[in-house]
Amino acid sequence: MSFFDYNFEKLPYNGTYIENSEKMMRKMEVPLEASGALQRAVVILRLLGNAGPLGLRLTALAEAAALPRPTAHRVLKTLLAERLVAYAPARKTYTLGLDLFMLAACAGNVHGLRDIARPHVLRLTASLGETIFILVRNDYDAVCIERSAGPLPIRALTDIGGRVPLGLGQGSSAILAFLPPAEQDEIIRHNIPSLMPIGLDEASLRAWLATIRRTGYAEGTTGVNPGMAGLGVPIFGHDGNAVACLSIASTTDRLTPERNPVVAEIVKRTAAEIAAQLSPFDPVLRRASAAME
């Protein structure tokens, strides 16, 4: 098992955790030779970034960075002064500082989900000949933040700026299916009263969500607009949970059981490409209305 696969959450919150993480850190190869002051600081920041929530002691950091202990200490003092590193006196360990996350947040706002996904959505419409939507989770709902219209006139559940309850339609259900169980339970309890009038009870919804998790996509008729069908594929955030989806609205004679698996694989590849470019600091992933600002 590599250092990056180590499950820090299961280690006790004591010296054993720190000793284990330090032993593993000493085995890591530092890819960048720590020669100049800036390079030394970058090496230490990278090591702390991979060290887990409790951080590392000075000795372990110096060994992992291939630096003399006094040199590592001087670099850490500078990083502490700039609040890029924090120090826990009780454990005598160093961790990444809050200001570093604030800087990362500023960098992450350059390209949001809507900007990243737009060219992918246009390409999907051109290659599949379908109307494509991007939906983002917003509390108990899914909000449409982008649409690329295909050649067919489509009656969709929502349009840009509109929202639907999570669990209504293929797109929002693709998001709901890949949320943590506790969040999923809360959303179902909240939304099921508004879903029951269209014939979707809790047992049916949970069975459908299980199918979506197994196949990796949602398919079927909308249950609202006759002759219309849909297909939804989740877009995953950095924590492995769904934060958005790519959704197709089409007709039942186009989204058929025979064609759907092929279409789904194409859309899954696109969703993965979008996910790889997402910033965890994108405000749209926390507040869908930010995409409209």
N, C-alpha and C positions, 0 to 999 in steps of 0.2 A: 504494500500500500504506500502510495506517495504522500508527501506532506499535504498536497492539495486535496487528497481524498480523505484526510483525517477528520474524524467527526468530533469537533471540539465540544459540541453541545453535551455529549455524553460523559465528558471528563468531569471529575469533581472540581468544585470551585476552591482549590487549595494549591499548595506547593507542588503536588503531584502533577497537576495540569501543566504548570509552568516548566517543571523539569522535563516532562515528556515532550512538550513542544520545543524546548531548547535542544534536546537531543536530536530531534528530527530536523531542526533548523540547521544544525551543524553539518548535516549530511547534504544540505542543498548546495548546488553549484550556483555561484553568483555570476551571471552572464556578463556583467560589465565590470571591468577592472577598475578598482577604486583608486584612481590616481589623483585627479584634481579635486578641489573642494566640492564643486557642484556634483561631480560624479559620485563622490563619497556620500553626499546627502541623498542622492537619488537611490543608491544601493540600499541605504538604511531605510528609506521610506518604503521601498519595494519589499524589503524583508519584513517590516512591520505590517505592511498590507496583507501579507500572507501568514501572519503569526497567530491569527485568531483574536478573540475579544479581550483576552487578558494580557496580550503583548509579550515582550521578552525583556530579560535582564540585560544589563550592559555587557557582561562577559559573553553571553551567547550572541549578542548582536555583533560584537567585535570579532569573534571567531568566524561567524557566518559571512561577515563582510571582508574577512581577511585584512583587518586593520589592527594596529596596536590599540590596546585598551585606552590610553590617553587620547589618541587621535579620535577614536569613536566617541569618547566622552565630549570632546570639543565640538564635534559635529552635532551631537545631540543637544548640547547647550544652545547652539545657534538655532536649531530647529525649535527648541522649547521657547526661545525668546520670540520667535516669529509665530508661535502657537500652531505650528504645523505638526508638532508632536506633543503628547501629554505624558505626565509622569505620575505613577501611583506609588506614593511613599510606603504604604503598608506592604505592598508586594515587591517593591523595588523594580517595577517593570515599566517599560515604555510602550505607548500605543500611538496610533495616528491621532492627530489633534482635530478639533472641530473646524478650525479655519481651512484645513485641507479639503474637507467636505464642502465647505462653502465655495471654495474656488472651483471644485468639480461641478457644483450645481450651476455656476455661471457658464462653464464650458459646455454643459449638457443642454443648455437652452438654445444653442445655435440652430439645430435642426430638430424640429418636433416630428411627431408621428405623422401628421398630415403631410408635411413636406417630404418626408422620407417615402411615404407610401404612394403618393400621387403618381409618379412615373410607373410604378409597379401595377397600379390599378388600371392605368391607361393601356399598358401592354396586355393585361389580362383581357380587357374588353376587346382589344384588337384581335387577339388570338382565339378567344372563345366565342366572340360575337354575343356576349351577354352583358347585362347591366350589373355593375359591381358596386358594392357599398363597403365603407369602413365604419364599423360600430365600435364604440368605446364604452367600457363599463363606467357607470356613474351611479354610485350607491346601489339602489335596487333596480336600476334601469340600464338599458343600453341606448346610447345616443349616437345618431348618425352624424359623422363629421365630414364625410366625403362621398361623392357619387360620380360614377362614370357611366353614362347612358349608352346602352347598346342599340342596335337597329330596331328592335321590337318595342312596341308600346307596352309598358309594364305598369301594372297596378301594384305598387309596393306598400308594405305596412307603414313605412315612414320615408322621409326625405331629409335632406341636410338640415340639421338643427332639431329634428324630431326625435322623440324617444319612445321606446316600448319597454314594458316590464321584462326583466330577465326571465326567460322561460317561454316567451311568446315569439314564435318564429325561429327559423333555423340559426340565424346569426346570433341572437341574444342567447339562445340555448347552447350554442357552441362555447360561449364565454362561461355560462353558468356551470357547464359540465366539468370545467377544469379550474374551479375555485377550491380552496381548502374546504374540507367537509363542514367545519363549524360555520363558515360564512355561507356556504351553500344552504345549510339547514335554515339559517336565519332568513335568507332571501326567499326560500320556498314558503316558509311560514308567512312572510309578509305579502308575497305576491299571489299566492294560490287563490285568495278570494276573487281577484280580478281575472284569473285564468279559468276558473270553473264555468263562467257563463259561456265560454266557447267549447266546453266539453272536456277540459283538461283537468283531471283531479290529481291529487298528490301522488298516488300510486302510479298512474300513467306517466306523469312527469318524471318521476324518479327512474322508472324503467327506461324511458327514452334517454335520460342523461347517462345511464349505464351503457346503453348502446353507443352513444356518441363517444364516450371515453374509450370504448373498445375499438371503434373504427377510426377515431380521430377526426370525424366530421359529422355534421348534422344534415339530414336530407329529408325530403318529403313535401307534401302539399302544405300550404300555409294554414289551411283550416278556416281562413277568413275570406279570401278572394277566390271564388271558384275558377278552376282552370289554371291557377297560378301555382308554381312550385318554387322551392328555394334550396340553397345549399350553403352551409356556413362552416368555416374553418377557423380555429382559434389562432390568435397571435400571442405568443407567450412572452412574459416579462423575464427579467433576470432571475427572479425567484422561482421560475418554473410554473407560475400560475398564469392563467389567461388574463390579459389586460384589454384585449380588443379582438376583433375578428374581421375576416374578409367574408362578405356575404354576397351570394348571387341570387337575383330575383329573375325568374324566367317562367316559361309555360310548362305544363305537364308533359307536352309532347317533345320537349327538348331536354328537360332534366328527367331522364328515364332511369330505371334501375340499371340498365346496361351501360349508359353513358356516365352516370354519376361517379363511379369509382375512378374512371380516367380523369374526369374533370377535377375531382377531389385531390388527386395526386399532384396535378398541375398547380392548384391553388395552395396546397400544403407547401410546395417548394417556394412559392412566392411569399407565403406567410413567414417561412423560416428566414428568407432573405431580409424581410422587413425587420423581424425580431432581432437579427444580428446587428442591426444598425441603431436600435433603440437606445436612448439614454434613460437610465433609471431616474434621472432628475427632470424628465420631461413633464411639465405641469399638466399636459393633456391626460397623462396616465392617472392623475389624481383628480382632475377637474375637467370634464369634457368641454365645458364652455370656453376653456382657454384656447381651443382650436379655432373659435370663431372671432377671437379678439384681434 
